Amino acid sequence: MAVNEFEIKKQICDIGKRIYNRNMVAANDGNISVKLDDHTFLCTPTGVSKGFMTPEYICKIDEKGQVLHANPGFKPSSEIKMHLRVYEKRPDVGSVVHAHPVYATSFAIAGIPLTQPIMPEAVIALGCVPIAPYGTPSTMEIPDAVEKYLPYFDAVLLESHGALTYSVDLLSAYLKMESVEFYAQLLYQSKMLGGPKEFDKATVERLYEIRRQMGLPGKHPANLCQNKGTLNCHNCGGGSCSSDGLGEHTGSTYAHGAESNADTVAEITRKVMEQLGLNK
């Protein structure tokens, strides 16, 4: 079936409105792209609010960022280099979303990755969300900074900048951005209440197994941990890993959750599978 570019352009505009209305961007911030094929991409233009776009705003480019079509007055986002690096390194990705959601960006500014396992949905859908080192916007510094995370994660915080999510299609990439922001907000607010109660390692592994059984697309620590010695992994205790795999992170280890017994793990798993419709 031929790709209906006009319909995709309308979808990009709709997602732009959602991002804007959910306070994930301000003014002209953020950008969205969709892969039509290996050599052709649609993307939002630079210098426009994502909440007020119409299909004629959307630009078409090739894999090198060269403009294939853009209406007068519009040119591709200056951050398109970051998007193209994602497509280059992740052939399974069909869409990329970059935004500045308030809570997630606050963690990025504070230099804190989202690695604490505090709710089943976040563990299953996101795994861990690392922080890529700071890069100057619109330069090759950002693509170079995020590249090493692309094979292992589907969401990345950009230090002092924002968040980047990507998935098989536009809706999935956008929903992943929603999930990152929701996770960040819950983590922030639970810290205000004295600190979140984290899942222990056994619980995390059970949730990982649910993900594997569901056959969800994308990359995830449930598939294979590639992040020993970093601040970016549930498997390593949410922190910088020592040789025995028991990491440390400011206010964050699995130790205080180790008391969870098998009955608790089984009950959590049952409830998650019930929510996901997998226990019928």
N, C-alpha and C positions, 0 to 999 in steps of 0.2 A: 504494500500500500504506500502510495506516495505521501511524503510528509507535507502536511498543510502548514506552510510557514506562517500564514496569517493567523491561524488558530493558535500556534505556539507564541506568536507575538502578543496576542491577547492574553494568553496565560501568563506571560512574563509581566505584563502590565497589572494583572490581577494580583500576582504575588508581590509585586512592588507596592501596591496599595496595602496589602496585608502587613508587610514589613513596616511601612510608614505608620499605619494606624495602630500597630502594636508597640510603637515607640522604640523600634529596633534601629531606626536611623533618624537623623535630624537634617533638616535642610536638604542638601544634594548628596548626602552620604550614601554609601553602599553601592553594590552592583550585582547583577545577575547575568548568567549566561546559560545557554543550552546548546548541546552538540547536535547538529543535524546529521552529520556523518564525520568521518575521520579528517576531512579537509574543510568543513564548513560549520560555522558557529554563529548563533545569534547572541547579541549582548546589548545591555543597556548603554545609553550614551553618557558621556561625561557632562557634568554641570547642570543636571536636571534633578528635580525631586522625584524619588521613586514612587511617591504617592499620587502623582499627577501625570503619569505617562499615558500615551495612546499608541496604538501599534505603529504609527509612522515614525515614532521616535527610535525604534529598535534598529540597530545596525547589524550588518552581516560581514563577517571577517573570515579569513582562512587561518590555517594552523600556525602561521607566522605572525598573525596580527594585522595583516594587510587588509585594507577595507575592500570588500567586494561590492557592497552597496550601502549607502547612507544618504538619507534625504538632506537637502541643504540646511545648514545650521546644526547638524548633529555629527558627532564623531565618537568612536568607541571609548568606553571608560578607560581612564589612565591606568587602572589596575588590571587590565585584561591580561597582562603578562602573567599574573598570579593564576588566573583561571586556566590559561593555556598550559602552564606547567602541570597543573592538576590533570588535565586531559592527556598530556604526554605521558605522565608516569602512572596513570590509572585508566587503562583502556575501558574498564567497566563503568566509568563515571559518565553520566549523560547530562548532568547539570551541576553548576557551582553557584553558591550564594555567599556573598560577603556582606556583613552588616555590623552594626555597633550596638547590640543589645546591652542595656544598662548594667545588669548584674554580671553578665559574662565578661563584658568589657572592663568592669571594675576589678574582677579577678585578674584579667590580663594586665591591667595597670599596676596592680599590687604584686604581680609576678607569682601568682598562686595557680598552679594547674588544677583542673577539676578531676581529681583522682580518688576522692573519698567515696567508698561504696555505701550509699545511704538509702537508696530506694531501688526496688527491683527493676522498674521500668528503665531507669537510667543505666543500670548495670547491663541489662540485656540489650538495649537499643544503642547506647553510646560506648559502653566500656569506659575508657578513660579519654579525657580531652587534654592533650599536652599544650604547652606554650612554645611557640616558635620564637626565636630571638628577634629583637626589634630590627626592622628594616625601614629605610626611607620610602614612604609611599611613592608609587608610580615608577620606582626604579627596579632593577633586577635583584636588589637586596632581599625583597620579600619573597619572590619565587625561590631564591636560593635558600632562604631561611626555612621555608615550609617543606622543601623537597624531601628531606630525610624522614619526615613524619608521614608522608603520603602513602607508602606501602603498608602502613600498619594501623592507620586511624581514618575515620570518616568525618572527623571534626577537629579543628585546631584553633586554639586561641592565638592571636597575634599580639605579641608583647606591646603594651601601651597603645593599642590600635583597635582591636575588635575581634571578630570571630569569623571563621571560614568553615562552611559545611559543603558537602558534595555527596551525590548519590546517583542512583541509576536514572532518575528522571527529576523534573523540576519540582513536583510536589514533594517527593521524598527528600530532596535537598533542603527545601524550605522547612518541612516538618522537623528535620534534624536540627535546624537553627532554633526552632521553637523549643525543642527538647533541651538543647544546650542552655538556653536562657532560663527555662523552668528549673532545671537542675541547679544552676548557679544561684537562683533566687532562694530555693529551698536550703541550699547549703549556707548561704549568707544568713538567712533568718534563723536557722537552727544554731548557728554560731552565736547569734545574739541571745539565744535562750540557754547558753552554757555549753554548747558544743554538741554536734550530732552523735548519735550512737551508730557506729559503723557495723556492717555485717562482718562476721569473721570469714576466714579464708574458705572454710568448707561451704558456707552459704553462697559466697561469690561463685565458687566452682559449680554448685548446683544450678545457679542462674545461668552461668555460661553454658551448661549442658542443655538447658531449655533453649537457648539461642541456637545451639548446634542442631537440635531436633527440629526447630522451626525452619532451618535452612535460609535464614535471613541473608540478603546480599550484603556486600561490602566487607570491610576489614575490621578486625576486632580482636582484643586480647584473648577471647575465647578460642580463636583459631590457632594462634601461636604467639607466645610472648617474645618480642624482639627488643625489649627495652630495659634489659638488665643494666644497672648502673645509672639510671635516669630518674627523673621525678615524675614519670609519666605512666605508671603501671599499677593496676589493682593487684596483679599477681605478686608484686614486690612489696606489698603492704602500703601502697599509696605514697611511696617515697623513694629516696635515694637508696639503692639496694646494696647491702653488704654481700659478702661471698656466700653467706648461708641463706640468702633470699629473704631475710627479715629486715626490711628497710625502716628508715626513720624519716619522718616528715614532721614539721612543726605542728604539734598537737594532733598527730595523725599516725596511728599504727593499728594493727589488728588486735593488739594485745588485750585491750579492754573489752573486746567483743568475744574473746575466746571462750567465755563461759557458755555460750549458746550450745544447747545439746541437740541430739539428733531429732527429737520431737519438734523443736522449734524450727529447725531446718526443713523438716518434712512439711510443717504447717505453712511456712512461707512459700515453699515450692508449690503446694496444693493451691494456695490462693492465687499465685501468679498464673498458674496453668488454667485455673478457673476463669480468670479475667481474660486470658488469651484464647479461651474456647478450646483448650487442648485436652481437657479431661472428660470430654463427652464420649 
